[in-house]
Amino acid sequence: FRHSLATKLSDYLCVGRPVISVGHHNWAVHDYVEEHSCGLAVRTPDRLEIQRRLAQALHISNSERQAIGHRNRQLWERAHDVRVMAKALRDFIEVDTIGSASAADTQARAVGRT
């Protein structure tokens, strides 16, 4: 929970809209939203505070909302697009279009033996 991101986060970033994360105060999504200025992280279980923070989000200007959305889409393209993530994995296991590493070679690289 502390070190996992919601799988839906990539979807939210992809559509280029601000993200609002509401949940357990120690949820990793809150950290991610804050670190990347993706939107609003609400870390409290207090319903009145959640309501206040959501009402606050309604007053974000259209230009700021668009800027956040644009940054979110760029973040998705840079770090969450499955093609980018697949390339990083392919690079890690050094698979090319001609052949692939053996399972033993891949495992040895993963544990740092080669």
HUMO-V52188 format. One record per pair of residues at least 12 apart in sequence whose C-alpha atoms are under 7 Angstrom apart, sorted by the first residue. I is the first residue (numbers start at 0). GAP is how many residues later the second one is. D is the distance in whole Angstrom. If there is no record, write none. Layout:
I:GAP:D, I:GAP:D
This chain:
0:26:6, 0:27:7, 1:24:6, 1:25:5, 1:26:5, 2:25:5, 3:24:6, 4:23:6, 4:24:5, 5:23:7, 9:66:6, 9:70:6, 12:59:5, 12:60:5, 12:63:6, 13:59:5, 13:62:6, 14:58:7, 15:53:4, 15:54:6, 15:56:5, 15:57:5, 16:51:7, 16:52:4, 16:55:7, 17:20:6, 17:21:5, 17:47:6, 17:50:6, 17:51:5, 18:19:6, 18:20:5, 18:21:6, 19:19:6, 19:20:5, 19:21:6, 20:19:6, 20:20:5, 20:21:6, 21:19:6, 21:20:5, 21:21:6, 22:19:7, 22:20:6, 23:19:6, 23:20:7, 24:18:4, 24:19:6, 37:30:6, 37:34:6, 38:29:7, 92:13:6
